[in-house]
């Protein structure tokens, strides 16, 4: 099991979760953050600090955002497991579904 970052993070990328993550498994794409499913240790430290409430335990992911589990997994297909987000910096891509979304409201 793992945690998943869903739609409320798109175009926000607050990064409070990145600062809180003890294993550096939250990577940054162009429009969203992504949790590496193999590097995440399921500690849950990221979930309560997310100001947009975009982080869910896999089993608690709302049905309307169920595709975000796949998006979080597929984001890492090309890069594999780099062993920490600090090594990669901002990655110049997003999952296709997220890249195709219209700009999200920045209220």
PyMOL commands that set and color helices and strands:
alter all, ss='L'
color gray80, all
select helices_A, chain A and resi 7-9+16-20+47-49+58-60+63-65+67-74+85-88+96-99
alter helices_A, ss='H'
color red, helices_A
select strands_A, chain A and resi 3-5+26-28+33-35+55-57
alter strands_A, ss='S'
color yellow, strands_A
deselect
rebuild
show_as cartoon
